[in-house]
């Protein structure tokens, strides 16, 4: 047997020993008694979650009661549903925080397969408003298939990066698996269509590949290939829906728009009006004017515009600082995890939160086209909130075995 084969076999054996030892350590550290929930869990992180959730629900109600009364006849409609989603989400978060996160390592491929099945299922189900295929309905509730895909890709990349960490600099192990998972998911999302999710999973894939040790040259080559692919799709007319969403981008405040362009930029224009009218200290909680049927869907993707109008620049900056603290604490937890899988999984999930916050802010300020990106903890929606709370639970599970001081 060659020296290279012996070295490879020893690496595999060392990896298996490290994984089993890490799993045992993690199991010993996890306390399954609900009476001891404060012991072993990262309290600063969970307190930041509660603060954001409380502020988010308050602002969602403030932004939604006029449109809820106008459309449904019940000013508390969105509040009652969001409180229900939040209560279920908290139960999910606590329960998941007690689960040894190494189990996800074992079922990464299965969860990825479930995400593919969900993306295929929505394509055969009846379309929703606007002709899109995104939701799997369960009576009065539904789940977006793309929410499963985001977690599945983060999990798979963490699984792969920790298993082949010493070969992530190669084309075979570092580039092709990540590219294959991203492209296959993106193609299915293209048929929904759901371009904002393609952007999110694309950035998440790049981040996960980078922190797993892939060489920069492969990322540069991949960027070139992706640019060529986008150009090809544009030339063949497959990006028509995306191009329509880009109509009026950066022109919302222009005065010489024709009627069609004026209507296309209506939501973004009123978002900018709301942000501008808030000034430094805001109009006061509940005092927004744009939420009175001027800004469409104020409880969803453009909720932060109402936040800016009511709480002003000072309030908006404080909320963004709380988000920054949450991301920072999530990164600290991840970097101090006891194994590579925990590090990669935690960093991926934390990046997902920060990424959606940044993209949402860029959309409402017209730095990016209106692509439908929700704001974590704030935007109305059971599917996104429940999936977010699940991810928070996974990070808390990582925190139980991290080498950090627990409060």
N, C-alpha and C positions, 0 to 999 in steps of 0.2 A: 504494500500500500504506500502511496506517495506521501511525501511530507505535507503537501497541500491538503490532501484528503484527511490526514490525521489532525491537522490544525482546524479544518472545518468541522470535523466531528467533535473535537474538544470544545469549540465555540458553542455548538448546539447543546452539548451536555451541560456546559456552564450556564447557558441561558435557561434551560429547563430547571436546573437547581435553584437559580436565582428567582425564577418565577414561582416555584413551589414554596420557597422559603418566604418570599414576599407575601404570598397568599396566606400562609400560616400566621405571619406577623399581623397582617391586616385583620384576620379573623379573631386573633387574641385581643386586639385593641378595641374592636367594635363591641359596645355594650348594648344588648338587645332589650334592656329594660326601659320602658317609656318613662319611668319615674326618674331616670338618670339622664334625661335628654340633654341637660345642660353640661354634662360631663363628657369631654372628648369631642364636642362639636365646636366649630369656630364661631364664637358668639359675635365678634365684630361683623362678620360676613352676614350672619342671619339677621342682626339688627338693621343693617343697611337694607336688606331685602324688605323687612317690615316697614321701614321708613318710606322707601320708594313705593311700595304697594299702597300704603295709606295715602300718600300724596297723590298717587296715580288715580286711585278710585275717587278721591275728592274732586280732582280736576276733571275726570271723565264725567262725573255727575254734573258739575258746573257747565261743562261744554255741551252736554247732551240733552238737558231737560227741555229746552225750547223745541228742538227738532222732534223729540219723543212725544211731546204734547201735540205738536202739529200733525205728525204722521200717524200716531197710534192712539192719541188721546190720554196717555198716561205719562206724566212727566218723570215718573220713577222707573219706567220700563227698563232702560239700559242699566240703571243703578242696581235694580233688583237682580238682574241676570249676572251682572259683573260681580256682585257680592257673592252670588252662588258659585260662580266660577272660581273666585278667589278662595272661598272656603274649601272647595274640593281641591284646588291647587295646593293649599297649605297642607292638607291631609296627605296628598301625594308627595309633596316635598319632604315632609317628616318621615313618611314611610320609606321613601327611596334613600334617605340619608342613613338608614339603618342597614341597607343592603350592601354587602361587600362588592365594591365596584369591579373587582377582578372577574366577577361573573359575566360582565359585559364583554370582557376580553374573550371569553370562551364562545360567546354567541354573536360576535361581531358580524360574521358572514351571514348568519341567519337574519339578523336585524336589517342588514343591507338588502337581503332578498325580500323582506317584508316591505321595505320602502319602494322597491321596484314594482312589487305587486300592487301597492296602493296607487302608484303613478299610472300603471296600466289600467287599473280599475276605474279611475276617474274619467279616462278617455272613452269608456264605453257607457258610462252613466249619462243621463240627460244633462245638457249644458245649463249653466246658470245665466244670470243676467249679463248681457254683453256677449253671449256666445262662448264663454270660457268654460273650461272643464277643470275645476280645482277642488271641489268639495265632495266628500263622502258623507251623505246625510244619514242621521239617526233620529228620525222623527223631527222634533223642533230644533235639534242640535245637529252639528256637523263638524267634521275635522278636515283641515287642509292636508292633502297628501304631502305637500312640500315640507310641512313641519316635521314629518317623519324623516324625510330625506336629509334635512340639515343635520339632525342628530346622527343619523346612520353614517353619513360621510365623515363627520368628526370622529365617530367611534371607530370606523374601519381604518381611517388614517392613523389613529392612535395605536390601534392593534397592530397594523402593518409596520409602522415606524418603530415600535418597541420590539417587535419580533426580529426584524431585519435591520436593526440600527447600525450594524457594522458594515452593511452593504447598501445603505441608502444613497451613497454617492454614485452608484452605478445606474445605467440606463434600465437594466432589466428589473432591478428591485426598487429603485428610487423614483423613476419617472413613469414607466409604463403602467404600473398598477394604479397610481393616482390619476393619471391621465385617462385611463380606461373607465374608472369609476365616475369621474367628473363628466366625461363626454357622454357616456351612456345615460346618466341622469339628466344632463342638459338636453339631450335629444328628446327625451320624454317630456320634459318641461316645455320644450319648444312647441309641442303639439297642444299644450293646454290652452293658450300660451301663458307663461309666467316668467317674463324676462327678468324681473327684479330678483326672483329667487335664483335664477341662473347666475346673476352677478354675485349674489351672496355666497352661493356654494363654490363659485369659482375662486373668490378671494379666500374663503375658508380652506379650500384645497391647497392653494399656494402657501398660506400660512402654515398649515400642518406639514407640508412637504419641507418647508424651510426649517422649522424647528426640529424636524426629524433628521436633518443633516444633509439634505440634498444640495448639490453644488449650484452656485449661482448661474453658471453657464447654461444649465438645463432649464432654469426658469426663464432665462433670456430667450432661449430657443423656443420654449413653449409659448412665450408671449408673441413671438413672431408668427408662429403657426396659428395661434388663436386669432390674431389680427387678419391673417389671410383668409381664415375660415369665415370670419364675420363679413369680410369684403365679398366673399363668394355668396353667402346667404343674402346679402343686400342686393347683389347683382341679379340673383335668381328670384327676387321678390318675396322671399320667405320671412323678411323682417318688416313686412308691411305694418303689422300691428304695432311693433316697436317704434317705427317711424311716425306713426300717427300719434303715439304718446309723446313724441318729441316735438310735435307741432307747437310753436309758441314758446319753446324753451328759451328763457332769457329775454323775452319780449313782453312780459306781463304788464309792465308799467309804461310801455310805449303808447303814445296818444293817437298815432295814425294807423291803427289796426282796422282791417275790414271786419264785417260782422262775424264771419266764421272764426277768425283768429281771436276776436274778442271773446267769443263763447268758449273757445278752447283754453284760453288763459284765465277764465273766470275764477277758478278755485285758487290758483296760485296768486292771482292779483289780490284777492280778499285775504289770503294768508299774509301777504306782505303788508296790507293795510292794518291787519290785526297786530302784527309785530311792531309796526311803526307807531300805532296809536297807543301802545302800552307805555312807551317812553321809558324812563329810568326806573320808576317804582310801580308802574301799572295803574290800572283803573280801579283795582280792588277785586277781591274774590267774588265771583258771581256777576261782575259788572261789565263783562264783555258785550260789545255791540255786534260784532261780526257773527257771533253764534246764532243770532236771530235770523236764520235762513239766508244770510249773505254768503257765508262760507259753507259749501256743501260738505256733509259728513264730518262735522267738527269733532265728533267723538272718536274718530278712527285715525287715519294716518296724519291728519293735520291738527291734532289735538295740541301740539306744542305751540302752535300759533296762538291758540286761546290762552295757553299758559303765559306766553309773553305779553299778551294784551292785558290780562288780569293781574299778573304779578310783576310785570315789567322786566327790564334787563337784569336787575338785581336778583329777583326771584328765579329767573331762568338760569342765571349763572350758578346760583346755589344748587339748583337741581342737577345741573350738569356736573357740578363738583361732587355731588353724592354719587352719581353714576361713575365718575372717575375713581372715587374711593372704592366702589364695589369692584370695578375692574382691577384696580391695583391690589385689593385684598385677594381677589380670585387668582391673580398671577402669583402672589406670595404663597398662597396655599399650594398651588400647582408645583412651583419650583421646589418646595420642601416636601413634596410627596416622596414616599419611600421607594418607588420604582419608576421606571421610565414610562410605563403605560399610564400611571396616575398623573405624571407630569404632562404628558401630551394630551390626555383626555381633558384635564382641567384647563390647560391653556386654550385648547380648541373651543370649549364651551364658554370660557370667559371672553375670548375673542368674538364669539358670536354676539354676545350682549353688546360689547363696545362697538362692533361693526354696525349693528342695526341702529344704535343711537346716532352714530355719526352720519350714516346714510339718510336717516329720517330728517335730521337737522338740515342737511344739504338740500333735500327735496323741498321742504317748506320755505326755504330761503331762496329757491330757484337757482341754486348752484348745480342741481341735477334735475333731469326731467321728472315729471310726476309719474312715478313708477309703482306706487302702492307699497310702501315699506312702513310697517307699524313701529310704534315706539314702545319698547319693553316696559311693562308695568302700568302704562298709561292708556294705550289705545284699547278701545273696546274690542272684545272678541274672546270667546271661550277657547277656541283651538289654540291660538297663539299664547294665551295666558297659561293654560294647562301644560303645554309643552315647555314653556319657560320655567314654570315651577318644578317640573320634572328635572330639567337640566340643573336648576339650583340645588335640588336634592342630591344629584350626582356629585356636584362640587362639594357639598357638605359631607358626603360619604368619603370623598378624598381627604377632606380636612380631618376626619377622625383618625387617620393614620399618618398625617403629616407631622413632621418634626417642628411643630410650632407650639408656643405656649397657648394653652386653652384658657379662656376666661371663665 
